[in-house]
C-alpha cells in the first residue's frame, strides 16, 4: 500500500473524516503534517497544493485533494486502485 500523507490540524472534522475513510480502506498509517502546530508548513502546503484548507491528502506522489475529493474518488471506485497501485 502506498504512503499516505495528510496536511491537517487537530481540530478539523474533515481531517478526522478523511482519516476514518482511509482506515476503513485498510490504510494502517497516515503521516500527518500538523499545520496548526507548525504554521510555516501551511505555506509549504499552499505552495505544494495550491490550496489553503485542510485536509490536503497525498497518496504516493498523487495529490488527491481534500476530504470531498477523497470521498468522491472512493465513490467512483478510484481510491483502492490508487492505494494499491
N, C-alpha and C positions, 0 to 999 in steps of 0.2 A: 504494500500500500504506500502511496506517495506521501511525502511530508506535507502537513497542513500547517500554515502559518496564518494567524489571525491578529490583526491590529484591533485592540479593544480597550474598554475601560471597565472598571469594577462595578459600575452602576448602570450598565447598558442592557436593557431587557432583550434587545435584538441580538446582542452578543451571546447572551445566555441561550436564546432560542437556536442560534446557529450552532453553538456547541452541542446542544441537545440533539439536533438533527444529525450532525456529523457523528456523534457517538452512536446513535441509532443505526447508522450505516456502517458501523464497525471501526471507526477511527478511534484508536486507543490513546493517541497522544496528539495534542494540539499545542504548537508553540505559540504562546500568547505574547504579544508585544503590547504592553500597557502604556498607552499614550497619556493617560491621566497621571501616572507616576513618573513618566519621563517625557515632559512636554516637547523636548527637542525632537523626539521621534515622531510626533504628529507632523512636523514639517517634512520629515523623510517620507512618511506615509503619503502625504499630499503630492509630493514630487513623484513618487513611485506609481501612485494610482490615479492621480488627477482628481481625487475626491477628498472631501473634508470629514465625512461622517464615518462612524464605526458601526458595525464591524467592517473591515476590509479583509477579504479572505483570499489566500493563495493556496492552490493545490498544486504542488510541484512548482513549476515556473508559470503556471496559468493563473492570472488574476480573475477570480470568479466574480468579485464584487461584494455587495453587502448581503444581508440575510434574505431580502426579497429575491435577489439574483440567485442565491444558493437554493432557495426553495423552488424557484421556477425551473432551475436546472434539474433538480430532483424530480419534479413532476413530469418533466419532459423526458425522463429516463437517461439523462446525461451524467448524473453525479457518480453513480457507481462505476461506469466505464472510465471516467476521469480519475477517480481514486485508485482504481486497479490497473490503469494503463501501464 
